[in-house]
Amino acid sequence: MSDIFSASELDDRIAMLRDNIRQLVEQAAAQSGAGDEARVSDRIAEQTSELEKLVAAREALDTGK
């Protein structure tokens, strides 16, 4: 993935995903209902997975791998 994005682009996407996750957590705290909670939980899991991939790609750039 680091071949696709520059370090700056990865940093921007990481910041965006962290903000998205923060907003989703706030949204989950404000909502009630099993269906809403399940959807938000799934979205948080998707965003977290993407964030982990981007952080790994960014770290690979820093170490030159």
Residue pairs with C-beta under 8 A, 6 or more apart in sequence:
1 53
1 54
1 56
1 57
2 10
2 57
2 58
2 60
2 61
5 13
5 57
7 58
7 61
7 62
10 54
10 57
10 58
10 61
11 58
13 54
14 51
14 54
14 55
14 58
17 47
17 50
17 51
17 54
18 51
20 47
21 44
21 47
21 48
21 51
24 40
24 43
24 44
24 47
25 44
27 40
28 36
28 37
28 40
28 41
28 44
31 37
31 40
